[in-house]
Amino acid sequence: MSYECILTELRGSGERKTGLITLNRPKQLNALNDQLMDELGQALLAFDADDGVGCIVLTGSERAFAAGADIPTMAPHDFMSAFKTGLISKNWETILQVRKPVIAAVGGFALGGGCELAMMCDFIIAADSAKFGQPEIKLGIIPGAGGTQRLPRAVGKSKAMDLLLTARMMDAAEAESAGLVARVVPADKLLDEALAAAETINGFSAPSVALIKELVHQAFQGPLSDGVKIERRYFHALFGTADQREGMDAFMNKRKPEFKHR
Ligand code: HXC
């Protein structure tokens, strides 16, 4: 499959690979137009359906993960055209259907829709050059892809309000201490670190990986008691898998496990 606004490739040395997606509109700092989001949606679903892929890494360029939704394409809309067309591609939500982990490797600007896209990934590894922000208020609009909802869940109400209302950018160190980012690495190591994390995950049993992802998402959707109950059921269910027997047998016999399930 060939795309115009993204690049896709398989990476990794193990039996299961990492699907690497690179946002590729460098002149526009990877501004997210409909074509890019449609291509991203297709690429994510293709990697998700590929049994040879364990994990997905989503990245941009050194200068920008993505500087937001494409402003010139949004500018001509009025309320009725925005309302009737939906304004942004329905593929903005496609990433939420992916069952495999999606790691955001963020260098440079992650602003507006770029920050929202990174927050839809399962976790963020940031370069020390990364800058996060929701500057929509400067354009006379508000976030439209979850920024007002996911940012306060990630960094708490006060910092989210500060970022959303003042439009200031937050650097990587602040983003890490606020909990938006899992870890910060030197910019020239960003992709290597994200791919190494993906490779570690690729070595584990696929049902364990998929269920952990599903349950952590559940933690943000419903009541604690429901989440804990579902977790216990899935915990029991994994005792029906060969990988549980392999993992525990390997531990007890002091050897490396070889997981089979994809
Ligand atoms: C289209 C963009 C863009 C964007 C940058 N560019 N951001 N094009 N949409 N969101 C283009 C610039 O027009 C410019 O093109 C080129 O990228 C380089 O940008 P510069 O401004 O020259 O670079 P710099 O001075 O380094 O400033 C970088 C920046 C600034 C701080 C990131 O570009 C900026 O503030 N961009 C807008 C950020 C923003 O407001 N994002 C939120 C968008 S609204 P030319 O052709 O002039 O060289 C949004 C809503 C989401 O995301 C709704 C849900 C999807």
Residues whose N, C-alpha, C, O or C-beta is under 5 A from the ligand:
A	BS01	HXC	K27 Q28 L29 A31 A67 G68 A69 D70 I71 P72 I88 F109 L111 G112 G113 P135 E136 I142 P143 G144 A145
